[in-house]
Amino acid sequence: MRQIVAATGTDRQEPVVTADVTGFEGDPIGAVERFPSMEVPSVIERNQHQGKAALNALDSGELVSMLAEAGSHFAKGTLGPENTTVDEYVTNVVRATGLPVRAVREAVTAIRSALESVDTTLRSQLPGDDVTVIDTLQYDTGTERTVGYVPRGRNLALLTPSNHPAVVALSVVALGAKYPMAIRPSNQEPFTAARLVHALHEAGLPKESVVLLPGEREVGQTAVEQSDLALGFGGPDLQNRYADVSNVKIHGPGNSKIFVDSDYLQRDEVLDMCRTAVMTGGGRACTNATQIVTTGDGSLLAKKLAQRVAGATVTAPLSERAEVPAVVAPAEADRIDRLIDTNLTTGAGEDLTARYDDRDRVIEQNGITYLRPTVLHLDWNDFDDGRHVLASELPFQYTVVVQVPKTDIGTALSDSLAVTTFTHDDGLEETLLRDSSIEKLFANGEMVSDIDLREPHQGFLTDFLFRKQAYRPSK
């Protein structure tokens, strides 16, 4: 049974208090340290001072090479005090999250790619396509003016989630920008954060510049409070807690959507893309399709999509055939099931998947709990200003299909992380592009499930890490 302990950049002699990590089978699969919250401030102080100085002393090219090497270690190395192989890591994450093994392997590839492409990512995000701005703290606008490009802080606290390991890929560009990081992993899935830290240390990054602080929620809260900046991933509760805190950036639910114009309604390639948008990543990514909006026959679209997800392979997540994630907490599956059924009785909605898949929504198989992929068809008349309790992001392979009049397309697609459109209407593209509540627009019909770090994802991370200021140099 693997033990995840803190990595603070210093030698520690005190006893380690741990708590079990329980997997989807109900058995302990590891132990995670409960790092004392009272010790967090001193670790953060070293991270901000010695850690920052160590990163600043590195040449940017050397740092980028180290990060690329860390990507290779993450994907192939034997890492950490317990010499964990990548296959052992993948197994631990599958058991901790319930994700199908193929999804976790894809996450390994995504994290490796993020580390290996930090240089390209920085060039996409920094002014003038110039990585040296991180060292010079300034750039020439080309209009006879220089602008200061200044870090907003000395370090970044990172709160990692348990829904999907690939999420940490969003954060690694901060290291390339010479931000030391203090990482508090999820108690349910500490394995990814630990492997990332060990891979970075193995590649030569100064240990005080990347620290691991496992523990109770108070550890994360203290790390956020003591750090200059913080990045987290979570639901509405976490978003609301830090909504008015300018030095904390929270990535929350995506509520991503697809628009299918009536001309595209029966195209197999479009329907296949819709299925992918529902099923990929176990349905837990912020880019999974929460809603599919159409001006055509919504009932027909829902039926065709339901037929495609019906019969999805439900088998042990460690099987290569697995498509549907296991649910680690069976009570959560029951809660989601009740939420859907209760609210379906109050409007003109239907679970179309039930017509083509005779399994219950909550599936118990060989002592493991699953949620059957679900496609609902809802009536637009039951929505209130584009909102419906069932038209929201749920942590499984789930989507809502709704037919709307052309006049309401904009309302139906607003408030989305990502919108993908299948339409010939160029005017709609401009309308959606002007909608500030839509973060990402893919108007070419290209389904984007993976996050491209060269594109903004709730903004560029560097926009959060740096600020621009007027600067007239002495020479």
C-alpha positions as CSV (number, residue, x, y, z in Angstrom):
1,M,0.0,0.0,0.0
2,R,1.6,3.3,-1.2
3,Q,2.2,6.1,1.3
4,I,2.2,9.7,0.2
5,V,4.2,12.0,2.4
6,A,5.0,15.7,2.3
7,A,8.0,16.9,0.4
8,T,8.9,20.3,1.9
9,G,12.4,20.8,0.6
10,T,14.0,20.1,4.0
11,D,14.9,16.9,5.9
12,R,12.1,16.0,8.3
13,Q,12.5,13.7,11.4
14,E,9.1,14.0,13.1
15,P,6.6,11.1,13.0
16,V,4.2,11.0,10.1
17,V,0.5,10.8,10.7
18,T,-1.5,9.3,7.8
19,A,-5.0,8.4,6.8
20,D,-6.1,5.7,4.3
21,V,-7.1,6.4,0.7
22,T,-10.1,4.1,-0.1
23,G,-10.7,3.0,-3.7
24,F,-13.9,2.1,-5.6
25,E,-13.8,-1.4,-4.3
26,G,-14.0,-0.1,-0.7
27,D,-10.5,-1.3,0.3
28,P,-7.6,0.9,1.4
29,I,-5.2,1.5,-1.6
30,G,-2.8,3.9,0.0
31,A,-2.1,6.2,2.9
32,V,-1.7,10.0,2.7
33,E,0.1,12.1,5.3
34,R,-1.8,14.6,7.4
35,F,0.9,17.3,7.3
36,P,0.5,19.7,10.3
37,S,-1.2,22.9,9.2
38,M,0.9,24.9,11.8
39,E,4.0,24.0,9.8
40,V,2.6,25.3,6.5
41,P,3.6,29.0,6.9
42,S,7.3,28.2,7.3
43,V,7.2,25.9,4.3
44,I,5.5,28.6,2.2
45,E,8.1,31.2,3.4
46,R,10.9,29.0,2.1
47,N,9.0,28.4,-1.1
48,Q,8.6,32.2,-1.6
49,H,12.2,33.1,-0.8
50,Q,14.7,30.2,-1.3
51,G,12.4,28.6,-3.9
52,K,12.0,31.8,-5.9
53,A,15.7,32.6,-5.8
54,A,16.6,29.2,-7.0
55,L,14.3,29.4,-10.0
56,N,15.4,32.9,-10.8
57,A,19.0,31.7,-10.8
58,L,18.2,29.2,-13.6
59,D,18.5,30.2,-17.3
60,S,15.1,30.1,-18.9
61,G,16.3,27.6,-21.5
62,E,17.8,25.4,-18.8
63,L,14.5,25.5,-16.8
64,V,12.5,24.6,-19.9
65,S,14.8,21.6,-20.5
66,M,14.4,20.5,-16.9
67,L,10.6,20.6,-17.3
68,A,10.7,18.5,-20.4
69,E,12.9,16.0,-18.7
70,A,10.4,15.9,-15.8
71,G,7.7,15.0,-18.4
72,S,9.7,12.0,-19.4
73,H,10.2,11.0,-15.8
74,F,6.5,11.4,-15.1
75,A,5.5,9.1,-18.0
76,K,8.3,6.5,-17.7
77,G,10.2,6.8,-14.5
78,T,10.4,5.0,-11.2
79,L,9.8,7.8,-8.7
80,G,9.5,8.7,-5.1
81,P,10.6,7.2,-1.9
82,E,8.7,4.0,-2.7
83,N,10.1,3.6,-6.2
84,T,6.7,3.8,-7.9
85,T,6.6,2.8,-11.6
86,V,4.2,4.4,-14.0
87,D,2.1,1.3,-14.2
88,E,1.7,1.2,-10.4
89,Y,0.8,4.9,-10.5
90,V,-1.8,4.3,-13.2
91,T,-3.3,1.5,-11.1
92,N,-3.5,3.6,-8.0
93,V,-5.2,6.4,-9.8
94,V,-7.7,4.1,-11.4
95,R,-8.6,2.6,-8.1
96,A,-8.8,6.0,-6.4
97,T,-10.9,7.7,-9.0
98,G,-12.8,4.8,-10.7
99,L,-11.7,6.2,-14.1
100,P,-11.2,3.6,-16.9
101,V,-7.5,2.7,-17.2
102,R,-7.3,4.1,-20.8
103,A,-8.5,7.5,-19.5
104,V,-5.7,7.5,-16.9
105,R,-3.1,6.5,-19.5
106,E,-4.3,9.4,-21.7
107,A,-3.9,11.7,-18.7
108,V,-0.3,10.6,-18.3
109,T,0.3,11.5,-21.9
110,A,-1.4,14.9,-21.4
111,I,0.8,15.7,-18.4
112,R,3.9,14.6,-20.1
113,S,3.0,16.8,-23.2
114,A,2.3,19.8,-21.0
115,L,5.7,19.5,-19.3
116,E,7.5,18.9,-22.6
117,S,5.8,21.9,-24.4
118,V,6.2,24.6,-21.7
119,D,8.4,26.6,-24.1
120,T,5.7,26.6,-26.8
121,T,3.0,27.3,-24.2
122,L,4.8,30.3,-22.8
123,R,5.4,31.7,-26.3
124,S,1.7,31.5,-26.9
125,Q,0.9,33.3,-23.7
126,L,3.6,35.9,-23.3
127,P,3.8,39.3,-25.0
128,G,5.7,39.3,-28.3
129,D,6.2,35.5,-28.4
130,D,9.2,36.1,-26.2
131,V,10.1,33.8,-23.3
132,T,12.9,36.2,-22.1
133,V,10.3,38.6,-20.8
134,I,10.2,36.4,-17.7
135,D,13.8,37.4,-17.0
136,T,13.9,40.9,-18.3
137,L,10.5,41.8,-16.8
138,Q,9.8,44.2,-19.8
139,Y,9.0,44.2,-23.4
140,D,9.0,46.7,-26.3
141,T,5.6,47.5,-27.7
142,G,6.9,48.5,-31.1
143,T,5.5,52.0,-30.6
144,E,8.5,53.6,-28.9
145,R,7.3,52.5,-25.5
146,T,8.5,49.8,-23.0
147,V,6.0,48.0,-20.7
148,G,6.9,46.4,-17.5
149,Y,5.8,42.7,-17.2
150,V,6.0,42.0,-13.5
151,P,5.1,39.0,-11.4
152,R,2.1,39.5,-9.2
153,G,3.6,37.3,-6.5
154,R,6.5,35.2,-5.4
155,N,4.8,31.8,-5.4
156,L,1.7,29.9,-6.4
157,A,-0.3,27.5,-4.2
158,L,-2.0,24.7,-6.1
159,L,-5.0,22.8,-4.9
160,T,-5.3,19.6,-7.1
161,P,-8.7,17.9,-7.6
162,S,-9.7,14.2,-7.5
163,N,-12.0,14.1,-10.6
164,H,-9.3,13.7,-13.3
165,P,-5.5,13.6,-13.1
166,A,-5.0,15.5,-16.4
167,V,-6.2,18.7,-14.7
168,V,-2.7,19.4,-13.3
169,A,-1.4,19.9,-16.8
170,L,-3.0,23.4,-16.7
171,S,-0.6,24.5,-13.9
172,V,2.8,23.5,-15.1
173,V,3.4,26.6,-17.2
174,A,3.7,28.5,-13.9
175,L,7.0,26.7,-13.3
176,G,8.3,27.8,-16.7
177,A,7.3,31.3,-15.6
178,K,9.6,30.9,-12.6
179,Y,6.8,30.6,-10.0
180,P,7.6,28.2,-7.2
181,M,4.7,26.0,-6.3
182,A,3.2,24.7,-3.1
183,I,0.9,21.8,-4.0
184,R,-1.8,20.5,-1.7
185,P,-3.2,17.3,-3.3
186,S,-6.7,15.9,-3.0
187,N,-7.0,13.4,-0.2
188,Q,-8.8,11.0,-2.5
189,E,-6.3,11.2,-5.3
190,P,-2.9,12.3,-4.0
191,F,-0.9,10.1,-6.4
192,T,-0.8,12.5,-9.4
193,A,0.5,15.5,-7.4
194,A,3.1,13.4,-5.6
195,R,4.3,11.9,-8.9
196,L,4.5,15.3,-10.5
197,V,6.6,16.7,-7.6
198,H,8.9,13.7,-7.6
199,A,9.3,13.9,-11.4
200,L,10.3,17.6,-11.1
201,H,12.8,16.9,-8.4
202,E,14.3,14.0,-10.4
203,A,14.8,16.4,-13.3
204,G,16.8,18.7,-11.1
205,L,14.3,21.4,-10.0
206,P,15.3,22.8,-6.6
207,K,13.3,20.9,-4.0
208,E,12.3,24.1,-2.2
209,S,10.8,25.4,-5.4
210,V,8.2,22.6,-5.7
211,V,6.8,21.3,-2.4
212,L,4.0,18.8,-1.6
213,L,1.7,19.5,1.4
214,P,-0.8,16.6,1.8
215,G,-3.3,16.9,4.7
216,E,-6.7,18.1,5.9
217,R,-8.5,20.9,4.2
218,E,-7.0,23.4,6.7
219,V,-3.6,22.7,5.1
220,G,-4.9,23.8,1.7
221,Q,-6.6,26.9,3.2
222,T,-3.4,27.9,5.0
223,A,-1.3,27.4,1.9
224,V,-3.7,29.6,0.0
225,E,-3.7,32.3,2.7
226,Q,0.1,32.3,3.1
227,S,0.9,32.2,-0.6
228,D,0.9,35.3,-2.8
229,L,-1.2,33.6,-5.5
230,A,-3.3,30.4,-5.6
231,L,-4.9,28.2,-8.2
232,G,-7.6,25.7,-7.4
233,F,-10.1,23.4,-9.0
234,G,-13.5,22.6,-7.6
235,G,-17.3,23.2,-7.5
236,P,-19.5,26.1,-6.7
237,D,-18.7,26.0,-3.0
238,L,-15.0,26.6,-3.7
239,Q,-15.8,29.2,-6.3
240,N,-18.0,31.1,-3.9
241,R,-15.5,31.0,-1.1
242,Y,-12.9,32.8,-3.2
243,A,-15.1,34.8,-5.6
244,D,-14.0,38.1,-4.2
245,V,-10.3,37.2,-3.7
246,S,-8.3,38.6,-6.5
247,N,-5.2,36.6,-5.8
248,V,-7.0,33.2,-6.0
249,K,-8.1,31.7,-9.4
250,I,-10.6,28.8,-9.3
251,H,-11.5,26.6,-12.2
252,G,-15.0,25.4,-11.7
253,P,-17.6,23.5,-13.7
254,G,-17.5,24.0,-17.4
255,N,-21.2,23.6,-18.5
256,S,-19.8,23.2,-22.0
257,K,-22.3,22.9,-24.8
258,I,-22.7,21.9,-28.5
259,F,-25.0,23.6,-31.0
260,V,-26.3,21.4,-33.8
261,D,-28.2,23.2,-36.5
262,S,-31.1,21.4,-38.2
263,D,-29.0,20.8,-41.3
264,Y,-26.5,18.7,-39.3
265,L,-29.1,16.8,-37.2
266,Q,-28.7,13.4,-38.9
267,R,-25.1,13.4,-39.9
268,D,-23.4,10.4,-38.5
269,E,-20.1,12.2,-38.0
270,V,-21.8,14.9,-35.9
271,L,-23.6,12.4,-33.8
272,D,-20.4,10.5,-33.2
273,M,-18.7,13.6,-32.1
274,C,-21.5,14.3,-29.7
275,R,-21.1,10.8,-28.2
276,T,-17.4,11.5,-27.8
277,A,-18.1,14.8,-26.1
278,V,-20.3,12.9,-23.6
279,M,-18.2,9.8,-23.0
280,T,-14.5,10.9,-23.2
281,G,-12.6,11.2,-19.9
282,G,-15.3,9.4,-18.0
283,G,-17.6,12.4,-18.4
284,R,-15.7,14.3,-15.7
285,A,-13.9,16.9,-17.7
286,C,-15.1,20.6,-17.8
287,T,-15.1,20.3,-21.6
288,N,-17.5,17.3,-21.7
289,A,-20.9,18.3,-23.2
290,T,-23.3,19.2,-20.5
291,Q,-25.9,20.3,-23.0
292,I,-26.6,19.8,-26.7
293,V,-28.8,22.5,-28.2
294,T,-30.5,22.3,-31.5
295,T,-33.0,24.2,-33.7
296,G,-34.1,20.9,-35.3
297,D,-36.0,18.0,-33.8
298,G,-34.6,17.7,-30.3
299,S,-36.4,14.5,-29.6
300,L,-34.9,12.9,-32.7
301,L,-31.4,14.1,-31.8
302,A,-31.8,12.8,-28.2
303,K,-32.9,9.4,-29.5
304,K,-30.0,9.0,-31.9
305,L,-27.5,10.1,-29.3
306,A,-29.1,7.8,-26.6
307,Q,-28.8,4.9,-29.0
308,R,-25.1,5.6,-29.4
309,V,-24.3,5.7,-25.6
310,A,-26.7,2.8,-24.7
311,G,-24.9,-0.4,-24.1
312,A,-21.6,1.3,-23.2
313,T,-19.3,-1.3,-21.7
314,V,-19.5,-1.6,-17.9
315,T,-16.7,-3.6,-16.6
316,A,-13.9,-3.3,-14.0
317,P,-12.1,0.0,-14.6
318,L,-8.7,-1.7,-14.9
319,S,-10.0,-3.6,-17.9
320,E,-8.9,-2.2,-21.3
321,R,-12.5,-2.6,-22.4
322,A,-13.9,-0.3,-19.7
323,E,-15.8,2.8,-20.9
324,V,-17.8,3.7,-17.8
325,P,-16.1,4.9,-14.6
326,A,-16.8,3.3,-11.2
327,V,-18.2,5.5,-8.5
328,V,-15.9,5.6,-5.5
329,A,-18.8,6.7,-3.1
330,P,-22.0,4.7,-3.9
331,A,-24.1,7.2,-1.9
332,E,-23.1,9.8,-4.4
333,A,-24.4,7.7,-7.2
334,D,-27.7,7.3,-5.4
335,R,-27.9,11.0,-4.8
336,I,-27.4,11.8,-8.5
337,D,-30.0,9.2,-9.5
338,R,-32.6,10.7,-7.1
339,L,-31.8,14.2,-8.4
340,I,-32.5,13.2,-12.0
341,D,-35.6,11.2,-11.3
342,T,-37.1,13.7,-8.9
343,N,-36.7,16.6,-11.3
344,L,-37.9,14.6,-14.4
345,T,-41.3,14.2,-12.7
346,T,-41.8,18.0,-12.5
347,G,-41.5,18.8,-16.2
348,A,-41.8,17.5,-19.8
349,G,-38.5,15.7,-19.7
350,E,-37.4,12.1,-20.4
351,D,-34.4,9.9,-19.9
352,L,-34.0,8.7,-23.5
353,T,-31.3,6.2,-22.7
354,A,-33.7,4.1,-20.7
355,R,-35.5,3.3,-24.0
356,Y,-32.4,1.6,-25.4
357,D,-30.6,0.4,-22.3
358,D,-32.5,-1.8,-19.9
359,R,-29.9,-1.4,-17.1
360,D,-30.8,0.8,-14.1
361,R,-29.0,4.2,-14.0
362,V,-27.2,3.0,-10.8
363,I,-25.5,-0.3,-11.7
364,E,-24.1,-2.6,-9.1
365,Q,-21.8,-5.2,-10.6
366,N,-19.3,-7.5,-8.8
367,G,-19.4,-5.2,-5.7
368,I,-18.6,-2.1,-7.8
369,T,-21.0,0.9,-8.4
370,Y,-21.4,2.6,-11.8
371,L,-23.6,5.3,-13.2
372,R,-25.1,4.4,-16.6
373,P,-24.4,7.0,-19.3
374,T,-27.6,9.1,-19.5
375,V,-29.1,11.4,-22.2
376,L,-32.1,13.5,-21.2
377,H,-34.5,15.3,-23.5
378,L,-35.8,18.4,-21.9
379,D,-38.5,20.9,-22.9
380,W,-37.2,24.5,-23.5
381,N,-40.4,25.8,-21.9
382,D,-39.3,24.3,-18.6
383,F,-36.1,26.5,-18.6
384,D,-36.0,29.8,-16.8
385,D,-33.7,32.3,-18.6
386,G,-31.7,29.5,-20.1
387,R,-31.4,27.5,-16.8
388,H,-32.8,24.2,-15.6
389,V,-31.7,22.2,-12.6
390,L,-31.0,19.2,-14.8
391,A,-29.1,21.2,-17.4
392,S,-26.1,21.4,-15.2
393,E,-22.8,19.6,-15.0
394,L,-22.9,16.2,-13.2
395,P,-19.8,14.1,-12.6
396,F,-20.5,11.3,-15.0
397,Q,-21.3,10.6,-18.6
398,Y,-24.4,12.8,-18.8
399,T,-25.9,15.3,-21.2
400,V,-29.2,17.2,-21.8
401,V,-30.6,17.7,-25.3
402,V,-33.0,20.7,-25.8
403,Q,-34.7,22.1,-28.9
404,V,-34.9,25.9,-29.0
405,P,-36.3,28.5,-31.4
406,K,-33.7,30.4,-33.4
407,T,-34.3,33.6,-31.3
408,D,-33.2,31.8,-28.2
409,I,-30.0,30.2,-29.4
410,G,-27.8,32.8,-27.8
411,T,-29.5,32.4,-24.4
412,A,-29.3,28.7,-24.6
413,L,-25.5,28.7,-25.3
414,S,-24.5,31.4,-22.9
415,D,-22.6,30.9,-19.6
416,S,-20.4,28.1,-21.0
417,L,-16.7,27.3,-20.8
418,A,-16.7,25.9,-24.3
419,V,-19.2,26.0,-27.1
420,T,-18.8,23.9,-30.3
421,T,-21.1,24.7,-33.2
422,F,-22.3,22.8,-36.3
423,T,-23.9,25.4,-38.4
424,H,-23.7,27.4,-41.6
425,D,-24.9,30.6,-39.9
426,D,-21.9,33.0,-39.8
427,G,-24.0,35.6,-38.0
428,L,-24.3,33.2,-35.0
429,E,-20.6,32.8,-34.9
430,E,-20.1,36.5,-34.5
431,T,-22.9,36.7,-31.9
432,L,-21.3,34.0,-29.8
433,L,-17.8,35.5,-30.2
434,R,-19.1,38.7,-28.7
435,D,-20.7,36.9,-25.7
436,S,-18.4,37.4,-22.8
437,S,-20.0,34.5,-20.8
438,I,-18.5,32.0,-23.3
439,E,-14.8,31.3,-22.7
440,K,-14.0,29.1,-25.7
441,L,-15.7,29.0,-29.1
442,F,-15.1,26.3,-31.7
443,A,-17.1,27.4,-34.6
444,N,-15.5,25.1,-37.2
445,G,-17.3,22.0,-35.9
446,E,-14.1,20.7,-34.5
447,M,-14.8,18.9,-31.3
448,V,-12.2,19.8,-28.7
449,S,-12.1,17.5,-25.7
450,D,-8.5,17.9,-24.9
451,I,-7.2,21.3,-23.6
452,D,-4.7,23.0,-25.8
453,L,-2.5,25.1,-23.6
454,R,-1.7,27.4,-26.4
455,E,-5.3,28.6,-26.2
456,P,-6.9,30.5,-23.2
457,H,-8.7,28.3,-20.7
458,Q,-10.6,30.7,-18.6
459,G,-7.9,33.1,-19.7
460,F,-4.2,32.4,-19.9
461,L,-2.6,31.5,-16.6
462,T,0.2,34.0,-17.3
463,D,-2.4,36.8,-17.3
464,F,-3.1,35.8,-13.7
465,L,0.6,35.4,-12.8
466,F,1.8,38.7,-14.2
467,R,0.7,42.3,-14.5
468,K,1.6,45.0,-17.0
469,Q,2.8,48.4,-15.8
470,A,4.1,51.6,-17.2
471,Y,7.9,51.5,-17.3
472,R,10.5,54.0,-18.7
473,P,13.9,52.4,-18.2
474,S,16.9,54.6,-17.4
475,K,18.8,53.4,-20.4
